Amino acid sequence: MMLAAADSPGEHLQLAAFTAACAFFFIGWGRRQRRTGRSLIAQTETVQVGNQLVPPPPASRLRRAAGTEYIVAGGVFVIPAVFNFAAAIHALVR
């Protein structure tokens, strides 16, 4: 049974694009969380209540640690993107 030989270069490029997009999303999300300590879904911003501005709560260590984990998850997506791109080039050259 041949597994890798059955794939076309187009399929490899589609997988490379998808995994690169996932890597870009997770790394960007993780960098934002590490830098600001804010979640992507529940953003904390300065809010005006009455005549005064209420600042956001300080960044927690848990949010910054979660940002590091998102960066690592994005790094896991980078590796298949590189391998699929290399497989597509190899299939085109061959």
C-alpha positions as CSV (number, residue, x, y, z in Angstrom):
1,M,0.0,0.0,0.0
2,M,1.5,3.3,-1.1
3,L,0.4,6.2,1.1
4,A,2.6,9.2,0.2
5,A,2.9,8.4,-3.5
6,A,-0.9,8.7,-4.1
7,D,-1.0,12.4,-3.1
8,S,-0.9,15.0,-5.8
9,P,1.2,18.2,-5.4
10,G,-2.0,20.2,-5.2
11,E,-3.2,18.3,-2.2
12,H,0.2,18.9,-0.5
13,L,0.0,22.6,-1.2
14,Q,-3.6,22.7,0.2
15,L,-2.5,21.0,3.4
16,A,0.6,23.3,3.6
17,A,-1.6,26.4,3.2
18,F,-4.1,25.2,5.8
19,T,-1.5,24.2,8.4
20,A,0.4,27.5,7.8
21,A,-2.8,29.5,8.4
22,C,-3.5,27.6,11.6
23,A,0.1,28.2,12.7
24,F,-0.3,31.9,11.9
25,F,-3.5,32.1,13.9
26,F,-2.2,30.3,17.0
27,I,1.1,32.1,17.1
28,G,-0.6,35.5,16.7
29,W,-3.1,34.7,19.4
30,G,-0.4,33.5,21.7
31,R,1.9,36.5,21.2
32,R,-1.1,38.8,21.9
33,Q,-1.9,37.0,25.1
34,R,1.6,36.9,26.3
35,R,2.1,40.6,25.5
36,T,-1.2,42.0,26.9
37,G,-2.6,39.2,29.0
38,R,-5.9,39.6,27.2
39,S,-8.0,36.8,25.7
40,L,-9.0,36.8,22.0
41,I,-12.7,36.1,22.9
42,A,-13.2,38.2,26.0
43,Q,-11.2,41.3,25.5
44,T,-10.7,43.6,28.4
45,E,-10.5,47.2,27.4
46,T,-10.8,50.5,29.2
47,V,-14.5,51.3,29.6
48,Q,-16.1,54.6,30.4
49,V,-18.7,54.4,33.2
50,G,-20.3,57.7,33.9
51,N,-17.6,60.3,33.9
52,Q,-14.6,58.1,34.7
53,L,-12.6,55.5,32.8
54,V,-12.4,52.0,34.4
55,P,-9.1,50.3,33.6
56,P,-9.0,46.6,32.6
57,P,-7.8,44.2,35.3
58,P,-4.1,43.4,35.3
59,A,-2.8,40.6,33.3
60,S,-2.6,37.3,35.1
61,R,0.2,34.8,35.0
62,L,-2.3,32.1,33.8
63,R,-3.2,34.2,30.7
64,R,0.5,34.7,29.9
65,A,1.2,31.0,30.3
66,A,-1.7,30.2,28.1
67,G,-0.2,32.5,25.5
68,T,3.0,30.5,25.6
69,E,1.0,27.3,25.1
70,Y,-0.7,28.8,22.0
71,I,2.7,29.7,20.6
72,V,3.8,26.1,21.1
73,A,0.6,24.8,19.4
74,G,1.3,27.1,16.5
75,G,4.8,25.8,16.3
76,V,3.4,22.3,16.0
77,F,1.4,23.4,13.0
78,V,4.6,24.9,11.3
79,I,6.3,21.6,11.0
80,P,3.6,19.8,8.8
81,A,3.4,23.0,6.7
82,V,7.1,22.8,5.9
83,F,7.0,19.1,5.2
84,N,3.9,19.4,2.9
85,F,5.4,22.3,1.0
86,A,8.6,20.3,0.5
87,A,6.6,17.2,-0.6
88,A,4.8,19.4,-3.2
89,I,8.0,20.7,-4.6
90,H,9.5,17.2,-4.6
91,A,6.4,15.9,-6.5
92,L,6.6,18.7,-9.0
93,V,10.3,18.2,-9.7
94,R,10.1,14.5,-10.0
